[in-house]
Amino acid sequence: MLSDLDNRNETRPQHWFAPKVYGFGATPVTWQGWAVTAAFVALVMAIPMLLHHPIAVVALLLAFTVPFIALVHAKTDGGLAWRWGPDR
């Protein structure tokens, strides 16, 4: 059981994210995954500071969030899905 949890960050070379063992989501495991995640977080923090119109902020946040989620889904080893424990 513990060895299954230790190997959760190992992915095939073309994938930047590893699926979470429990729940829904993914974790960056390569420098590309971390770079994309850091850029997304920086954008999410900067947009409200740069724009003061709430509708524009929401529109831009959605415009960046949807492609980010699509990229994470495409680059996650096994895709995004609900998981409940290690694969057996």
HUURUR-V287615 format. One record per pair of residues at least 6 apart in sequence whose ideal C-beta (glycine too) atoms are under 7 Angstrom apart, sorted by the first residue. I is the first residue (numbers start at 1). J is the second residue. Records with the same first field share a line. If there is no record, write none. Layout:
I: J / J
This chain:
4: 86
5: 21 / 86
8: 18 / 21
9: 18 / 29
11: 18 / 29 / 77
12: 77
15: 75 / 76 / 77
16: 28 / 29 / 30 / 32 / 33 / 75
17: 26 / 27 / 28 / 29 / 33 / 72 / 75 / 76
18: 26 / 27 / 29 / 77
19: 26 / 76 / 77 / 78 / 83
20: 26 / 27 / 83
21: 83 / 85 / 86
22: 83 / 84 / 85
23: 82 / 83
24: 80 / 82
26: 72 / 76 / 80
28: 34 / 37
33: 75
36: 71
40: 64 / 68
43: 64
44: 61
47: 57 / 60 / 61
48: 57
51: 57 / 60
72: 80
73: 79 / 80
